[in-house]
Amino acid sequence: VSDLRSSALPGSLDVSRSMFDLRNPPHRSMKRYDSVSSVPSSTSSRKDSQGSNRSLDTITLSGDERDFGRLNVKLCYVSSVEQIWITVLHCKDLCWPSSCGENPRICVKGILTLPKPVHFKSSAKEGSSDIEFMETFVFAIKLQSLQAVRLVFKIQTQTPRKKTIGECSLALQELSSQESNHWLDISPPSK
């Protein structure tokens, strides 16, 4: 997490650094600008995806920075043989709890949320912030069955013990024969 009080935002020379310093009132009348779009945003505290309030000190500078990383997958539906092709490419900027150790073995478990769920799992790789999987999974399922379904990915450690460290999902209503590339934000695992 970058401390916004120590320097001005890159590329935003017109924004005073003191405006981010909450120790100097009056901060109620200040306008806050999003670092990506420079559009004024509300001065009320923002809630993150887990619903907790975040102070200005913990808001990341770039829209590309994520707390848990991102998963890159490709999808394709081959209608002539009624098959869905799911390629797990790689995890980027991956983070895991310190309780999992320095370099846990990490895999990606996928679930097609059909009435009878379809499960698949990548091979386990040595943990690092960027892990390449490059594995394709093929299932014969009718397109109509997939259009009301989500594809859920669970990022799991295999060693020292099996544990889900993050997850992400994708709706499949726009599957087509044209291969689609997706970057999914990894969130903390749901309880």
Secondary structure, DSSP 8 states (H G I E B T S, - for coil): ---TTSS--TT-TTS-GGGG-TTSS--TT--EE-TTT--EE-SS-EE-TTS-EE-GGGS-SSTT--SS-EEEEEEEEETTTTEEEEEEEEEES----GGG-SS-EEEEEEEE-SSS-EEEE---EE--SSEEEEEEEEEE--HHHHTT-EEEEEEEE-SSS-EEEEEEEEE-TT--SS-EEEEEE-B----
